[in-house]
Amino acid sequence: MVTPQDIKQWIETGLDGSQVECDGDGHHFNAVIVSPDFSGKSIIQQHQMVYSALGDKMKAEIHALSMRTLTPEQAAQGD
Amino acid sequence: MNTNERIQDTLGSNAIVLYMKGSPQFPQCGFSGRAVQLLQSVGAKFESVDVLADPDIREGIKQFSNWPTIPQLYIKGEFVGGSDIMVELYENGELQKLVESTN
């Protein structure tokens, strides 16, 4: 079964310099992804970058993933 | 018509289209259900397409938008996003503005 730790690792590997917090029950996952590469991108582009980091795993292993994407600046403001 | 043409035809003849699993009355997935609720709460009149009823569209719409998940919202032919983005747009008031822009 897929664990939140797997998803964190897949995204951080596929998206250089990103930091991921993820929780979930093996079927549904919630992830917050912070990456400097999100700067200047639309929210659609940001989510596409995460999907692209996960690649074919989105089709097979991961049933449902909710995500929130933030630049480091946005993450700092949210705290 | 091929799948791509069918998608473009649907988007061309409806200002707001939600590709979802199930119907607005009976969503077959929590994310699709949430998308319907958000649209209804801003008073949107929208066309829905049940991708579970059509495997070609289910696969075709993912390639059309380069987006691997359902639901997918389109307004005036433009891909707006999936359910997470819809929540964010709802919370910052943008979803209402997009819907009103179709009136």
N, CA and C atoms of all chains as a GROMACS GRO file, in nm:
protein
  546
    1MET      N    1   0.084  -0.121   0.000
    1MET     CA    2   0.000   0.000   0.000
    1MET      C    3   0.088   0.125   0.000
    2VAL      N    4   0.041   0.226  -0.066
    2VAL     CA    5   0.114   0.353  -0.072
    2VAL      C    6   0.104   0.424   0.063
    3THR      N    7   0.215   0.477   0.111
    3THR     CA    8   0.212   0.552   0.237
    3THR      C    9   0.234   0.701   0.207
    4PRO      N   10   0.193   0.788   0.300
    4PRO     CA   11   0.221   0.931   0.282
    4PRO      C   12   0.371   0.957   0.263
    5GLN      N   13   0.453   0.874   0.330
    5GLN     CA   14   0.599   0.889   0.317
    5GLN      C   15   0.643   0.862   0.172
    6ASP      N   16   0.581   0.764   0.106
    6ASP     CA   17   0.612   0.736  -0.036
    6ASP      C   18   0.584   0.859  -0.121
    7ILE      N   19   0.467   0.917  -0.101
    7ILE     CA   20   0.426   1.030  -0.184
    7ILE      C   21   0.519   1.149  -0.162
    8LYS      N   22   0.552   1.173  -0.036
    8LYS     CA   23   0.647   1.280  -0.003
    8LYS      C   24   0.778   1.257  -0.079
    9GLN      N   25   0.827   1.134  -0.074
    9GLN     CA   26   0.955   1.104  -0.139
    9GLN      C   27   0.946   1.116  -0.291
   10TRP      N   28   0.837   1.068  -0.351
   10TRP     CA   29   0.822   1.075  -0.496
   10TRP      C   30   0.820   1.220  -0.544
   11ILE      N   31   0.744   1.302  -0.472
   11ILE     CA   32   0.734   1.442  -0.517
   11ILE      C   33   0.868   1.514  -0.497
   12GLU      N   34   0.929   1.492  -0.380
   12GLU     CA   35   1.055   1.563  -0.353
   12GLU      C   36   1.165   1.519  -0.449
   13THR      N   37   1.160   1.393  -0.492
   13THR     CA   38   1.258   1.344  -0.590
   13THR      C   39   1.232   1.404  -0.728
   14GLY      N   40   1.105   1.412  -0.765
   14GLY     CA   41   1.070   1.458  -0.900
   14GLY      C   42   1.073   1.609  -0.915
   15LEU      N   43   1.064   1.679  -0.803
   15LEU     CA   44   1.056   1.825  -0.809
   15LEU      C   45   1.170   1.880  -0.722
   16ASP      N   46   1.277   1.919  -0.790
   16ASP     CA   47   1.399   1.960  -0.719
   16ASP      C   48   1.374   2.074  -0.622
   17GLY      N   49   1.425   2.060  -0.503
   17GLY     CA   50   1.417   2.168  -0.406
   17GLY      C   51   1.283   2.182  -0.337
   18SER      N   52   1.192   2.086  -0.360
   18SER     CA   53   1.060   2.097  -0.298
   18SER      C   54   1.059   2.033  -0.160
   19GLN      N   55   0.969   2.082  -0.077
   19GLN     CA   56   0.947   2.025   0.055
   19GLN      C   57   0.801   1.988   0.066
   20VAL      N   58   0.775   1.866   0.108
   20VAL     CA   59   0.639   1.812   0.105
   20VAL      C   60   0.598   1.764   0.244
   21GLU      N   61   0.476   1.802   0.283
   21GLU     CA   62   0.413   1.740   0.398
   21GLU      C   63   0.292   1.665   0.346
   22CYS      N   64   0.279   1.539   0.387
   22CYS     CA   65   0.170   1.459   0.334
   22CYS      C   66   0.111   1.370   0.443
   23ASP      N   67  -0.021   1.362   0.446
   23ASP     CA   68  -0.084   1.261   0.530
   23ASP      C   69  -0.193   1.191   0.450
   24GLY      N   70  -0.239   1.079   0.501
   24GLY     CA   71  -0.338   1.004   0.425
   24GLY      C   72  -0.355   0.864   0.482
   25ASP      N   73  -0.455   0.793   0.427
   25ASP     CA   74  -0.492   0.662   0.483
   25ASP      C   75  -0.459   0.547   0.388
   26GLY      N   76  -0.376   0.572   0.286
   26GLY     CA   77  -0.345   0.467   0.190
   26GLY      C   78  -0.431   0.477   0.065
   27HIS      N   79  -0.542   0.549   0.072
   27HIS     CA   80  -0.629   0.568  -0.045
   27HIS      C   81  -0.643   0.716  -0.080
   28HIS      N   82  -0.674   0.796   0.021
   28HIS     CA   83  -0.685   0.940   0.001
   28HIS      C   84  -0.568   1.009   0.073
   29PHE      N   85  -0.507   1.102   0.002
   29PHE     CA   86  -0.391   1.171   0.058
   29PHE      C   87  -0.410   1.322   0.049
   30ASN      N   88  -0.351   1.391   0.146
   30ASN     CA   89  -0.344   1.538   0.143
   30ASN      C   90  -0.198   1.578   0.146
   31ALA      N   91  -0.158   1.663   0.054
   31ALA     CA   92  -0.019   1.706   0.051
   31ALA      C   93  -0.010   1.857   0.040
   32VAL      N   94   0.085   1.913   0.113
   32VAL     CA   95   0.122   2.053   0.096
   32VAL      C   96   0.263   2.054   0.039
   33ILE      N   97   0.279   2.120  -0.077
   33ILE     CA   98   0.406   2.118  -0.147
   33ILE      C   99   0.459   2.261  -0.156
   34VAL      N  100   0.581   2.281  -0.105
   34VAL     CA  101   0.646   2.412  -0.114
   34VAL      C  102   0.765   2.399  -0.208
   35SER      N  103   0.768   2.484  -0.310
   35SER     CA  104   0.881   2.478  -0.404
   35SER      C  105   0.911   2.617  -0.459
   36PRO      N  106   1.040   2.652  -0.465
   36PRO     CA  107   1.076   2.781  -0.527
   36PRO      C  108   1.041   2.784  -0.676
   37ASP      N  109   1.032   2.666  -0.740
   37ASP     CA  110   0.999   2.661  -0.883
   37ASP      C  111   0.856   2.704  -0.913
   38PHE      N  112   0.771   2.716  -0.808
   38PHE     CA  113   0.632   2.757  -0.831
   38PHE      C  114   0.621   2.907  -0.860
   39SER      N  115   0.726   2.982  -0.828
   39SER     CA  116   0.721   3.128  -0.846
   39SER      C  117   0.689   3.164  -0.990
   40GLY      N  118   0.592   3.253  -1.008
   40GLY     CA  119   0.557   3.301  -1.141
   40GLY      C  120   0.472   3.206  -1.222
   41LYS      N  121   0.436   3.090  -1.164
   41LYS     CA  122   0.353   2.993  -1.236
   41LYS      C  123   0.206   3.007  -1.192
   42SER      N  124   0.115   2.974  -1.283
   42SER     CA  125  -0.026   2.971  -1.244
   42SER      C  126  -0.050   2.849  -1.157
   43ILE      N  127  -0.162   2.851  -1.085
   43ILE     CA  128  -0.191   2.739  -0.997
   43ILE      C  129  -0.210   2.610  -1.078
   44ILE      N  130  -0.265   2.621  -1.198
   44ILE     CA  131  -0.278   2.502  -1.284
   44ILE      C  132  -0.140   2.447  -1.316
   45GLN      N  133  -0.048   2.535  -1.354
   45GLN     CA  134   0.088   2.491  -1.387
   45GLN      C  135   0.156   2.428  -1.266
   46GLN      N  136   0.132   2.486  -1.146
   46GLN     CA  137   0.193   2.432  -1.025
   46GLN      C  138   0.145   2.289  -0.999
   47HIS      N  139   0.013   2.268  -1.012
   47HIS     CA  140  -0.039   2.133  -0.989
   47HIS      C  141   0.010   2.038  -1.098
   48GLN      N  142   0.020   2.088  -1.223
   48GLN     CA  143   0.070   2.002  -1.331
   48GLN      C  144   0.214   1.959  -1.304
   49MET      N  145   0.294   2.049  -1.242
   49MET     CA  146   0.432   2.013  -1.210
   49MET      C  147   0.437   1.899  -1.108
   50VAL      N  148   0.345   1.904  -1.012
   50VAL     CA  149   0.340   1.797  -0.911
   50VAL      C  150   0.294   1.665  -0.975
   51TYR      N  151   0.189   1.675  -1.057
   51TYR     CA  152   0.141   1.554  -1.126
   51TYR      C  153   0.252   1.494  -1.212
   52SER      N  154   0.326   1.583  -1.278
   52SER     CA  155   0.431   1.536  -1.366
   52SER      C  156   0.543   1.468  -1.285
   53ALA      N  157   0.570   1.518  -1.163
   53ALA     CA  158   0.670   1.454  -1.076
   53ALA      C  159   0.623   1.314  -1.037
   54LEU      N  160   0.494   1.296  -1.022
   54LEU     CA  161   0.440   1.166  -0.982
   54LEU      C  162   0.423   1.072  -1.102
   55GLY      N  163   0.411   1.130  -1.221
   55GLY     CA  164   0.406   1.051  -1.344
   55GLY      C  165   0.297   0.944  -1.343
   56ASP      N  166   0.334   0.825  -1.386
   56ASP     CA  167   0.236   0.718  -1.401
   56ASP      C  168   0.179   0.670  -1.267
   57LYS      N  169   0.244   0.709  -1.158
   57LYS     CA  170   0.191   0.668  -1.027
   57LYS      C  171   0.052   0.725  -1.004
   58MET      N  172   0.022   0.841  -1.067
   58MET     CA  173  -0.112   0.899  -1.054
   58MET      C  174  -0.217   0.808  -1.116
   59LYS      N  175  -0.176   0.731  -1.218
   59LYS     CA  176  -0.274   0.646  -1.286
   59LYS      C  177  -0.296   0.516  -1.211
   60ALA      N  178  -0.191   0.470  -1.141
   60ALA     CA  179  -0.201   0.338  -1.081
   60ALA      C  180  -0.211   0.343  -0.928
   61GLU      N  181  -0.101   0.376  -0.863
   61GLU     CA  182  -0.096   0.358  -0.718
   61GLU      C  183  -0.180   0.456  -0.639
   62ILE      N  184  -0.192   0.579  -0.691
   62ILE     CA  185  -0.254   0.684  -0.609
   62ILE      C  186  -0.400   0.701  -0.651
   63HIS      N  187  -0.489   0.669  -0.561
   63HIS     CA  188  -0.631   0.682  -0.595
   63HIS      C  189  -0.675   0.828  -0.591
   64ALA      N  190  -0.639   0.897  -0.487
   64ALA     CA  191  -0.687   1.034  -0.475
   64ALA      C  192  -0.588   1.118  -0.395
   65LEU      N  193  -0.555   1.231  -0.451
   65LEU     CA  194  -0.457   1.320  -0.388
   65LEU      C  195  -0.509   1.464  -0.392
   66SER      N  196  -0.525   1.521  -0.272
   66SER     CA  197  -0.555   1.664  -0.264
   66SER      C  198  -0.425   1.737  -0.240
   67MET      N  199  -0.408   1.848  -0.307
   67MET     CA  200  -0.282   1.920  -0.284
   67MET      C  201  -0.302   2.069  -0.275
   68ARG      N  202  -0.207   2.130  -0.203
   68ARG     CA  203  -0.199   2.275  -0.196
   68ARG      C  204  -0.055   2.309  -0.231
   69THR      N  205  -0.035   2.398  -0.327
   69THR     CA  206   0.100   2.433  -0.369
   69THR      C  207   0.133   2.575  -0.325
   70LEU      N  208   0.253   2.592  -0.272
   70LEU     CA  209   0.294   2.722  -0.219
   70LEU      C  210   0.438   2.752  -0.260
   71THR      N  211   0.466   2.878  -0.287
   71THR     CA  212   0.606   2.920  -0.298
   71THR      C  213   0.660   2.936  -0.156
   72PRO      N  214   0.793   2.936  -0.138
   72PRO     CA  215   0.850   2.956  -0.004
   72PRO      C  216   0.798   3.085   0.061
   73GLU      N  217   0.778   3.190  -0.021
   73GLU     CA  218   0.729   3.318   0.033
   73GLU      C  219   0.587   3.301   0.087
   74GLN      N  220   0.502   3.233   0.011
   74GLN     CA  221   0.364   3.211   0.057
   74GLN      C  222   0.362   3.124   0.183
   75ALA      N  223   0.450   3.024   0.187
   75ALA     CA  224   0.454   2.935   0.304
   75ALA      C  225   0.495   3.013   0.427
   76ALA      N  226   0.588   3.107   0.411
   76ALA     CA  227   0.635   3.186   0.525
   76ALA      C  228   0.524   3.277   0.577
   77GLN      N  229   0.442   3.329   0.484
   77GLN     CA  230   0.331   3.416   0.528
   77GLN      C  231   0.224   3.339   0.602
   78GLY      N  232   0.206   3.212   0.562
   78GLY     CA  233   0.098   3.133   0.621
   78GLY      C  234   0.124   3.094   0.765
   79ASP      N  235   0.249   3.100   0.809
   79ASP     CA  236   0.281   3.051   0.944
   79ASP      C  237   0.242   3.148   1.053
   80MET      N  238  -1.731   1.225  -3.531
   80MET     CA  239  -1.638   1.309  -3.453
   80MET      C  240  -1.547   1.221  -3.369
   81ASN      N  241  -1.420   1.257  -3.363
   81ASN     CA  242  -1.331   1.187  -3.271
   81ASN      C  243  -1.346   1.246  -3.130
   82THR      N  244  -1.275   1.187  -3.034
   82THR     CA  245  -1.293   1.227  -2.894
   82THR      C  246  -1.261   1.374  -2.873
   83ASN      N  247  -1.149   1.418  -2.932
   83ASN     CA  248  -1.109   1.558  -2.915
   83ASN      C  249  -1.215   1.654  -2.971
   84GLU      N  250  -1.270   1.618  -3.086
   84GLU     CA  251  -1.374   1.703  -3.146
   84GLU      C  252  -1.500   1.703  -3.060
   85ARG      N  253  -1.531   1.590  -3.001
   85ARG     CA  254  -1.649   1.585  -2.914
   85ARG      C  255  -1.630   1.674  -2.792
   86ILE      N  256  -1.507   1.672  -2.735
   86ILE     CA  257  -1.479   1.759  -2.620
   86ILE      C  258  -1.492   1.905  -2.661
   87GLN      N  259  -1.432   1.940  -2.776
   87GLN     CA  260  -1.437   2.080  -2.820
   87GLN      C  261  -1.579   2.123  -2.853
   88ASP      N  262  -1.657   2.030  -2.904
   88ASP     CA  263  -1.796   2.060  -2.934
   88ASP      C  264  -1.874   2.089  -2.805
   89THR      N  265  -1.852   2.007  -2.702
   89THR     CA  266  -1.919   2.029  -2.573
   89THR      C  267  -1.877   2.162  -2.512
   90LEU      N  268  -1.746   2.190  -2.517
   90LEU     CA  269  -1.697   2.315  -2.456
   90LEU      C  270  -1.743   2.436  -2.536
   91GLY      N  271  -1.759   2.419  -2.668
   91GLY     CA  272  -1.801   2.530  -2.752
   91GLY      C  273  -1.947   2.566  -2.733
   92SER      N  274  -2.029   2.468  -2.695
   92SER     CA  275  -2.172   2.496  -2.686
   92SER      C  276  -2.223   2.513  -2.542
   93ASN      N  277  -2.132   2.507  -2.443
   93ASN     CA  278  -2.172   2.528  -2.303
   93ASN      C  279  -2.070   2.617  -2.234
   94ALA      N  280  -2.117   2.724  -2.168
   94ALA     CA  281  -2.025   2.819  -2.106
   94ALA      C  282  -1.951   2.755  -1.988
   95ILE      N  283  -2.021   2.670  -1.912
   95ILE     CA  284  -1.959   2.607  -1.796
   95ILE      C  285  -1.980   2.456  -1.806
   96VAL      N  286  -1.872   2.381  -1.807
   96VAL     CA  287  -1.881   2.236  -1.818
   96VAL      C  288  -1.799   2.171  -1.708
   97LEU      N  289  -1.861   2.075  -1.639
   97LEU     CA  290  -1.789   1.997  -1.538
   97LEU      C  291  -1.782   1.852  -1.584
   98TYR      N  292  -1.659   1.805  -1.608
   98TYR     CA  293  -1.638   1.662  -1.632
   98TYR      C  294  -1.622   1.596  -1.496
   99MET      N  295  -1.708   1.498  -1.467
   99MET     CA  296  -1.714   1.443  -1.332
   99MET      C  297  -1.745   1.293  -1.337
  100LYS      N  298  -1.734   1.232  -1.219
  100LYS     CA  299  -1.775   1.092  -1.205
  100LYS      C  300  -1.916   1.089  -1.147
  101GLY      N  301  -2.010   1.036  -1.224
  101GLY     CA  302  -2.149   1.035  -1.182
  101GLY      C  303  -2.221   1.159  -1.230
  102SER      N  304  -2.334   1.189  -1.167
  102SER     CA  305  -2.414   1.305  -1.206
  102SER      C  306  -2.421   1.402  -1.088
  103PRO      N  307  -2.462   1.528  -1.113
  103PRO     CA  308  -2.478   1.621  -1.000
  103PRO      C  309  -2.570   1.564  -0.891
  104GLN      N  310  -2.676   1.492  -0.931
  104GLN     CA  311  -2.766   1.432  -0.832
  104GLN      C  312  -2.699   1.316  -0.759
  105PHE      N  313  -2.620   1.238  -0.833
  105PHE     CA  314  -2.556   1.120  -0.774
  105PHE      C  315  -2.407   1.113  -0.810
  106PRO      N  316  -2.327   1.200  -0.747
  106PRO     CA  317  -2.182   1.195  -0.774
  106PRO      C  318  -2.126   1.061  -0.725
  107GLN      N  319  -2.032   1.006  -0.803
  107GLN     CA  320  -1.975   0.875  -0.768
  107GLN      C  321  -1.838   0.887  -0.704
  108CYS      N  322  -1.802   1.008  -0.661
  108CYS     CA  323  -1.670   1.029  -0.602
  108CYS      C  324  -1.679   1.157  -0.520
  109GLY      N  325  -1.610   1.158  -0.405
  109GLY     CA  326  -1.618   1.274  -0.316
  109GLY      C  327  -1.569   1.403  -0.379
  110PHE      N  328  -1.466   1.391  -0.462
  110PHE     CA  329  -1.411   1.512  -0.525
  110PHE      C  330  -1.510   1.570  -0.626
  111SER      N  331  -1.576   1.481  -0.701
  111SER     CA  332  -1.677   1.529  -0.796
  111SER      C  333  -1.795   1.591  -0.721
  112GLY      N  334  -1.833   1.528  -0.610
  112GLY     CA  335  -1.943   1.583  -0.530
  112GLY      C  336  -1.912   1.721  -0.477
  113ARG      N  337  -1.787   1.739  -0.433
  113ARG     CA  338  -1.748   1.870  -0.381
  113ARG      C  339  -1.750   1.974  -0.493
  114ALA      N  340  -1.705   1.935  -0.611
  114ALA     CA  341  -1.705   2.029  -0.724
  114ALA      C  342  -1.848   2.075  -0.757
  115VAL      N  343  -1.942   1.981  -0.756
  115VAL     CA  344  -2.082   2.016  -0.782
  115VAL      C  345  -2.133   2.113  -0.675
  116GLN      N  346  -2.104   2.083  -0.549
  116GLN     CA  347  -2.150   2.171  -0.440
  116GLN      C  348  -2.097   2.313  -0.455
  117LEU      N  349  -1.970   2.324  -0.492
  117LEU     CA  350  -1.910   2.458  -0.508
  117LEU      C  351  -1.980   2.534  -0.620
  118LEU      N  352  -2.004   2.468  -0.732
  118LEU     CA  353  -2.071   2.534  -0.844
  118LEU      C  354  -2.213   2.575  -0.805
  119GLN      N  355  -2.283   2.485  -0.738
  119GLN     CA  356  -2.420   2.518  -0.699
  119GLN      C  357  -2.423   2.632  -0.599
  120SER      N  358  -2.323   2.637  -0.509
  120SER     CA  359  -2.326   2.741  -0.407
  120SER      C  360  -2.300   2.880  -0.464
  121VAL      N  361  -2.239   2.888  -0.583
  121VAL     CA  362  -2.223   3.020  -0.646
  121VAL      C  363  -2.329   3.042  -0.754
  122GLY      N  364  -2.429   2.954  -0.757
  122GLY     CA  365  -2.541   2.973  -0.849
  122GLY      C  366  -2.509   2.946  -0.995
  123ALA      N  367  -2.409   2.863  -1.020
  123ALA     CA  368  -2.370   2.838  -1.159
  123ALA      C  369  -2.468   2.743  -1.227
  124LYS      N  370  -2.503   2.778  -1.350
  124LYS     CA  371  -2.575   2.683  -1.435
  124LYS      C  372  -2.471   2.614  -1.521
  125PHE      N  373  -2.460   2.483  -1.506
  125PHE     CA  374  -2.351   2.416  -1.576
  125PHE      C  375  -2.396   2.285  -1.639
  126GLU      N  376  -2.323   2.249  -1.744
  126GLU     CA  377  -2.341   2.120  -1.810
  126GLU      C  378  -2.246   2.022  -1.742
  127SER      N  379  -2.293   1.899  -1.716
  127SER     CA  380  -2.201   1.801  -1.660
  127SER      C  381  -2.188   1.683  -1.756
  128VAL      N  382  -2.068   1.625  -1.757
  128VAL     CA  383  -2.041   1.508  -1.839
  128VAL      C  384  -1.993   1.397  -1.746
  129ASP      N  385  -2.061   1.283  -1.749
  129ASP     CA  386  -2.024   1.170  -1.663
  129ASP      C  387  -1.919   1.086  -1.736
  130VAL      N  388  -1.794   1.096  -1.689
  130VAL     CA  389  -1.687   1.024  -1.759
  130VAL      C  390  -1.695   0.873  -1.737
  131LEU      N  391  -1.765   0.831  -1.632
  131LEU     CA  392  -1.778   0.687  -1.607
  131LEU      C  393  -1.864   0.622  -1.714
  132ALA      N  394  -1.949   0.702  -1.778
  132ALA     CA  395  -2.038   0.649  -1.882
  132ALA      C  396  -1.968   0.643  -2.018
  133ASP      N  397  -1.846   0.697  -2.028
  133ASP     CA  398  -1.780   0.708  -2.157
  133ASP      C  399  -1.628   0.698  -2.143
  134PRO      N  400  -1.573   0.577  -2.156
  134PRO     CA  401  -1.429   0.556  -2.136
  134PRO      C  402  -1.343   0.641  -2.229
  135ASP      N  403  -1.389   0.667  -2.352
  135ASP     CA  404  -1.310   0.749  -2.445
  135ASP      C  405  -1.295   0.891  -2.392
  136ILE      N  406  -1.406   0.946  -2.343
  136ILE     CA  407  -1.401   1.082  -2.287
  136ILE      C  408  -1.319   1.083  -2.158
  137ARG      N  409  -1.334   0.978  -2.078
  137ARG     CA  410  -1.260   0.972  -1.951
  137ARG      C  411  -1.110   0.983  -1.975
  138GLU      N  412  -1.060   0.911  -2.075
  138GLU     CA  413  -0.917   0.918  -2.108
  138GLU      C  414  -0.886   1.044  -2.188
  139GLY      N  415  -0.975   1.078  -2.281
  139GLY     CA  416  -0.951   1.190  -2.370
  139GLY      C  417  -0.942   1.324  -2.299
  140ILE      N  418  -1.024   1.343  -2.197
  140ILE     CA  419  -1.025   1.473  -2.129
  140ILE      C  420  -0.896   1.494  -2.050
  141LYS      N  421  -0.837   1.382  -2.004
  141LYS     CA  422  -0.710   1.392  -1.930
  141LYS      C  423  -0.598   1.437  -2.023
  142GLN      N  424  -0.602   1.388  -2.147
  142GLN     CA  425  -0.500   1.429  -2.244
  142GLN      C  426  -0.526   1.571  -2.293
  143PHE      N  427  -0.654   1.604  -2.309
  143PHE     CA  428  -0.693   1.737  -2.358
  143PHE      C  429  -0.632   1.847  -2.272
  144SER      N  430  -0.638   1.828  -2.138
  144SER     CA  431  -0.593   1.933  -2.046
  144SER      C  432  -0.458   1.904  -1.984
  145ASN      N  433  -0.397   1.789  -2.019
  145ASN     CA  434  -0.274   1.746  -1.952
  145ASN      C  435  -0.295   1.746  -1.801
  146TRP      N  436  -0.402   1.681  -1.760
  146TRP     CA  437  -0.442   1.681  -1.619
  146TRP      C  438  -0.492   1.540  -1.588
  147PRO      N  439  -0.430   1.471  -1.490
  147PRO     CA  440  -0.458   1.327  -1.477
  147PRO      C  441  -0.580   1.290  -1.394
  148THR      N  442  -0.651   1.388  -1.342
  148THR     CA  443  -0.760   1.354  -1.249
  148THR      C  444  -0.893   1.416  -1.292
  149ILE      N  445  -1.001   1.358  -1.236
  149ILE     CA  446  -1.138   1.405  -1.251
  149ILE      C  447  -1.186   1.443  -1.112
  150PRO      N  448  -1.260   1.549  -1.091
  150PRO     CA  449  -1.329   1.634  -1.189
  150PRO      C  450  -1.239   1.738  -1.255
  151GLN      N  451  -1.291   1.793  -1.366
  151GLN     CA  452  -1.225   1.903  -1.436
  151GLN      C  453  -1.331   2.006  -1.474
  152LEU      N  454  -1.303   2.132  -1.439
  152LEU     CA  455  -1.396   2.240  -1.470
  152LEU      C  456  -1.346   2.324  -1.586
  153TYR      N  457  -1.437   2.354  -1.678
  153TYR     CA  458  -1.407   2.442  -1.791
  153TYR      C  459  -1.506   2.556  -1.794
  154ILE      N  460  -1.455   2.679  -1.808
  154ILE     CA  461  -1.542   2.795  -1.822
  154ILE      C  462  -1.503   2.869  -1.949
  155LYS      N  463  -1.601   2.893  -2.035
  155LYS     CA  464  -1.580   2.955  -2.165
  155LYS      C  465  -1.467   2.886  -2.242
  156GLY      N  466  -1.468   2.754  -2.236
  156GLY     CA  467  -1.373   2.677  -2.314
  156GLY      C  468  -1.235   2.660  -2.251
  157GLU      N  469  -1.211   2.734  -2.141
  157GLU     CA  470  -1.079   2.730  -2.079
  157GLU      C  471  -1.080   2.634  -1.960
  158PHE      N  472  -0.974   2.556  -1.948
  158PHE     CA  473  -0.959   2.468  -1.832
  158PHE      C  474  -0.932   2.553  -1.708
  159VAL      N  475  -1.016   2.538  -1.606
  159VAL     CA  476  -1.003   2.616  -1.482
  159VAL      C  477  -0.924   2.539  -1.378
  160GLY      N  478  -0.951   2.408  -1.365
  160GLY     CA  479  -0.876   2.329  -1.268
  160GLY      C  480  -0.957   2.212  -1.218
  161GLY      N  481  -0.897   2.139  -1.123
  161GLY     CA  482  -0.963   2.029  -1.055
  161GLY      C  483  -1.025   2.076  -0.925
  162SER      N  484  -1.062   1.982  -0.839
  162SER     CA  485  -1.140   2.021  -0.722
  162SER      C  486  -1.060   2.104  -0.621
  163ASP      N  487  -0.930   2.074  -0.606
  163ASP     CA  488  -0.850   2.155  -0.512
  163ASP      C  489  -0.847   2.301  -0.556
  164ILE      N  490  -0.826   2.322  -0.686
  164ILE     CA  491  -0.819   2.458  -0.738
  164ILE      C  492  -0.955   2.526  -0.725
  165MET      N  493  -1.062   2.448  -0.748
  165MET     CA  494  -1.196   2.506  -0.733
  165MET      C  495  -1.219   2.554  -0.590
  166VAL      N  496  -1.171   2.478  -0.491
  166VAL     CA  497  -1.185   2.520  -0.351
  166VAL      C  498  -1.110   2.651  -0.328
  167GLU      N  499  -0.987   2.658  -0.378
  167GLU     CA  500  -0.908   2.780  -0.359
  167GLU      C  501  -0.974   2.900  -0.427
  168LEU      N  502  -1.025   2.878  -0.549
  168LEU     CA  503  -1.090   2.989  -0.621
  168LEU      C  504  -1.218   3.031  -0.551
  169TYR      N  505  -1.288   2.933  -0.493
  169TYR     CA  506  -1.410   2.967  -0.418
  169TYR      C  507  -1.375   3.051  -0.296
  170GLU      N  508  -1.270   3.009  -0.225
  170GLU     CA  509  -1.234   3.079  -0.101
  170GLU      C  510  -1.186   3.221  -0.127
  171ASN      N  511  -1.122   3.245  -0.242
  171ASN     CA  512  -1.075   3.382  -0.266
  171ASN      C  513  -1.170   3.462  -0.356
  172GLY      N  514  -1.289   3.406  -0.382
  172GLY     CA  515  -1.392   3.481  -0.453
  172GLY      C  516  -1.382   3.477  -0.604
  173GLU      N  517  -1.277   3.410  -0.656
  173GLU     CA  518  -1.256   3.408  -0.801
  173GLU      C  519  -1.358   3.321  -0.874
  174LEU      N  520  -1.403   3.214  -0.807
  174LEU     CA  521  -1.498   3.124  -0.873
  174LEU      C  522  -1.628   3.199  -0.906
  175GLN      N  523  -1.677   3.278  -0.808
  175GLN     CA  524  -1.798   3.357  -0.832
  175GLN      C  525  -1.778   3.449  -0.952
  176LYS      N  526  -1.661   3.514  -0.960
  176LYS     CA  527  -1.635   3.609  -1.069
  176LYS      C  528  -1.633   3.538  -1.203
  177LEU      N  529  -1.570   3.420  -1.205
  177LEU     CA  530  -1.563   3.344  -1.331
  177LEU      C  531  -1.703   3.304  -1.376
  178VAL      N  532  -1.784   3.260  -1.279
  178VAL     CA  533  -1.921   3.217  -1.313
  178VAL      C  534  -2.003   3.336  -1.361
  179GLU      N  535  -1.989   3.450  -1.290
  179GLU     CA  536  -2.064   3.570  -1.330
  179GLU      C  537  -2.022   3.619  -1.468
  180SER      N  538  -1.898   3.595  -1.505
  180SER     CA  539  -1.850   3.642  -1.635
  180SER      C  540  -1.919   3.570  -1.751
  181THR      N  541  -1.989   3.461  -1.721
  181THR     CA  542  -2.057   3.388  -1.828
  181THR      C  543  -2.200   3.436  -1.847
  182ASN      N  544  -2.249   3.522  -1.757
  182ASN     CA  545  -2.389   3.567  -1.766
  182ASN      C  546  -2.409   3.667  -1.880
   0.00000   0.00000   0.00000
